[in-house]
Amino acid sequence: MGINKSFKDLGIQDYITLGYLYLVLLGVVNIVIYYSSFNINIFDYISISDILLAPINMLFLNYKFTAMIIVVIGIASYLLKFVFWGINQLIEEIANKFNKPTKGIDYQPVIAFVVLFSYIFLVLSTNMAKGMSSRVEDKSYKLNTTLTFADNTQKDVFVIATTSVYLFYVEKGEDVVSIMPISGNVKSMKDIKHK
């Protein structure tokens, strides 16, 4: 069995695998964009589990981000359907002039969707990262978490992110991100409710 398969020859398992790999790639790009806005080389602080869980964290933990992507992709997909219908009609018309039958191009919508989704995703990721870093630089953030340390002392901080091993936060009145290993240091984290 050869490696060369067309999109029509792929099974559901192949699509799921390719889709997950694509989402992992986007998740890593999202992580890099986000942390680089704080001048943090995130590859020093993440594990393989953080990379593998990036798509899930990206799509399910940030509901506003996911909702924006779904709405924009839905509208764009609807519009692209008409564009590709027109392109396929044009290809068939040209092929008929030369008496060469054609099936149309079955992979165009998939490639267009991937390109469109990637572009929208990158724009939204970049804007969200810039917004968060500007809140830290301007000190316009609200403290969102009470940390209880191993020695039972507490501190209210603005948590910008966590990985499986590290906590990234900003202390009250500061504009610098502090990084701390969670294990052995942080006993608990409690959300601060703002009214």
C-alpha positions as CSV (number, residue, x, y, z in Angstrom):
1,M,0.0,0.0,0.0
2,G,1.5,3.3,-1.1
3,I,1.7,6.6,0.8
4,N,0.1,8.6,-2.0
5,K,-3.6,8.9,-1.2
6,S,-6.1,11.5,-2.4
7,F,-8.5,13.1,0.0
8,K,-11.2,10.8,-1.3
9,D,-9.2,7.7,-0.3
10,L,-8.8,8.8,3.3
11,G,-10.9,7.2,6.0
12,I,-12.4,8.8,9.1
13,Q,-9.4,7.7,11.2
14,D,-7.0,9.4,8.8
15,Y,-9.1,12.6,9.0
16,I,-9.1,12.5,12.8
17,T,-5.4,12.0,12.9
18,L,-4.6,14.7,10.5
19,G,-7.0,17.1,12.2
20,Y,-5.5,16.4,15.6
21,L,-2.0,17.0,14.3
22,Y,-3.1,20.2,12.7
23,L,-4.7,21.3,16.0
24,V,-1.5,20.4,17.9
25,L,0.5,22.5,15.5
26,L,-1.9,25.4,16.0
27,G,-1.9,24.9,19.7
28,V,1.9,25.2,19.8
29,V,1.8,28.3,17.6
30,N,-0.8,29.8,20.0
31,I,1.4,29.0,23.0
32,V,4.5,30.5,21.4
33,I,2.6,33.7,20.3
34,Y,1.1,34.1,23.8
35,Y,4.2,33.6,25.9
36,S,6.5,35.5,23.5
37,S,4.3,38.6,24.0
38,F,5.8,38.5,27.6
39,N,9.3,37.7,26.3
40,I,9.2,34.2,27.7
41,N,10.7,31.3,25.9
42,I,8.0,28.8,26.7
43,F,9.9,25.8,25.5
44,D,11.9,26.1,28.7
45,Y,8.7,25.6,30.8
46,I,6.5,23.2,29.0
47,S,6.3,19.4,28.8
48,I,5.1,17.1,26.1
49,S,1.8,16.8,27.9
50,D,1.3,20.6,27.6
51,I,1.9,20.3,23.8
52,L,-0.4,17.4,23.4
53,L,-3.2,19.1,25.4
54,A,-2.7,22.4,23.7
55,P,-5.6,21.9,21.2
56,I,-8.0,21.0,24.0
57,N,-6.9,23.9,26.2
58,M,-7.1,26.3,23.2
59,L,-10.6,25.2,22.1
60,F,-12.4,24.3,25.3
61,L,-11.0,26.5,28.0
62,N,-11.4,29.8,26.3
63,Y,-15.0,29.8,25.2
64,K,-14.9,33.4,23.7
65,F,-12.0,32.5,21.5
66,T,-13.7,29.3,20.3
67,A,-17.0,31.1,19.7
68,M,-15.3,33.8,17.6
69,I,-13.6,31.1,15.5
70,I,-16.8,29.1,14.9
71,V,-18.8,32.2,13.8
72,V,-16.1,33.5,11.5
73,I,-15.4,30.1,10.0
74,G,-19.1,29.4,9.6
75,I,-19.6,32.6,7.6
76,A,-16.4,32.2,5.6
77,S,-17.2,28.5,4.8
78,Y,-20.6,29.5,3.5
79,L,-19.1,32.1,1.2
80,L,-16.3,29.8,0.1
81,K,-18.9,27.2,-1.0
82,F,-20.0,29.7,-3.7
83,V,-16.5,30.6,-4.7
84,F,-15.5,27.0,-5.3
85,W,-18.7,26.2,-7.1
86,G,-17.8,29.0,-9.5
87,I,-14.2,27.8,-9.9
88,N,-15.3,24.2,-10.6
89,Q,-17.8,25.5,-13.1
90,L,-15.0,27.5,-14.8
91,I,-12.7,24.5,-14.9
92,E,-15.4,22.2,-16.4
93,E,-16.2,24.9,-19.0
94,I,-12.5,25.2,-20.1
95,A,-12.1,21.4,-20.1
96,N,-15.2,21.0,-22.3
97,K,-13.7,23.4,-24.8
98,F,-10.8,21.1,-25.2
99,N,-12.9,17.9,-25.0
100,K,-11.2,16.7,-21.8
101,P,-13.5,15.6,-19.0
102,T,-12.8,16.7,-15.5
103,K,-14.1,15.8,-12.0
104,G,-13.4,19.2,-10.5
105,I,-10.9,19.7,-7.7
106,D,-12.0,17.9,-4.6
107,Y,-9.3,19.1,-2.3
108,Q,-9.7,22.8,-2.8
109,P,-12.3,23.3,-0.1
110,V,-10.1,21.4,2.4
111,I,-7.0,23.5,1.7
112,A,-9.0,26.7,1.7
113,F,-10.6,25.8,5.0
114,V,-7.2,25.0,6.5
115,V,-5.6,28.3,5.2
116,L,-8.6,30.4,6.3
117,F,-8.8,28.7,9.8
118,S,-5.1,29.2,10.2
119,Y,-5.2,32.8,9.3
120,I,-8.2,33.6,11.5
121,F,-6.6,31.7,14.3
122,L,-3.3,33.5,14.1
123,V,-5.0,36.9,14.0
124,L,-7.1,36.1,17.0
125,S,-4.2,34.6,18.9
126,T,-1.9,37.6,18.2
127,N,-4.6,40.1,19.2
128,M,-5.4,38.2,22.5
129,A,-1.7,38.0,23.4
130,K,-1.2,41.7,22.7
131,G,-4.2,42.6,24.8
132,M,-3.0,40.5,27.7
133,S,0.6,41.8,27.6
134,S,-0.7,45.4,27.3
135,R,-2.8,44.9,30.4
136,V,0.3,43.8,32.3
137,E,2.4,46.6,30.9
138,D,-0.2,49.2,31.7
139,K,-1.0,47.6,35.1
140,S,-4.6,47.6,34.2
141,Y,-5.2,44.0,35.2
142,K,-7.3,42.8,38.1
143,L,-5.9,40.4,40.6
144,N,-7.7,37.1,39.8
145,T,-6.2,34.4,42.1
146,T,-5.3,33.9,45.7
147,L,-2.2,31.7,46.0
148,T,-1.7,29.7,49.2
149,F,2.0,28.7,49.4
150,A,3.5,25.6,51.1
151,D,4.2,27.7,54.3
152,N,0.5,28.7,54.4
153,T,1.1,32.3,53.4
154,Q,-1.2,33.8,50.9
155,K,-0.8,36.3,48.1
156,D,-3.3,37.8,45.6
157,V,-1.9,37.8,42.1
158,F,-2.9,38.1,38.5
159,V,-2.3,34.7,36.9
160,I,-1.7,34.9,33.2
161,A,-1.2,31.2,32.6
162,T,-0.2,27.8,34.0
163,T,1.5,24.8,32.5
164,S,1.6,21.4,34.0
165,V,4.6,22.4,36.0
166,Y,4.9,26.2,36.2
167,L,2.7,29.1,37.2
168,F,3.0,32.5,35.4
169,Y,1.7,35.4,37.4
170,V,2.1,39.2,38.1
171,E,2.1,40.6,41.6
172,K,0.0,43.6,42.5
173,G,1.3,46.8,41.1
174,E,4.0,45.1,39.0
175,D,4.5,44.8,35.3
176,V,6.9,41.9,35.3
177,V,5.8,38.2,35.0
178,S,7.0,35.9,37.7
179,I,7.5,32.2,37.0
180,M,7.3,29.6,39.8
181,P,7.3,25.8,39.8
182,I,3.9,24.7,41.2
183,S,5.1,21.5,42.8
184,G,6.4,22.1,46.4
185,N,5.6,25.8,46.3
186,V,1.9,26.3,45.7
187,K,-0.5,24.5,48.1
188,S,-3.7,25.9,46.5
189,M,-5.1,28.4,44.0
190,K,-8.4,30.1,44.5
191,D,-10.2,32.4,42.1
192,I,-11.0,35.9,43.3
193,K,-14.6,36.9,42.5
194,H,-15.0,40.5,41.2
195,K,-18.3,42.3,41.6
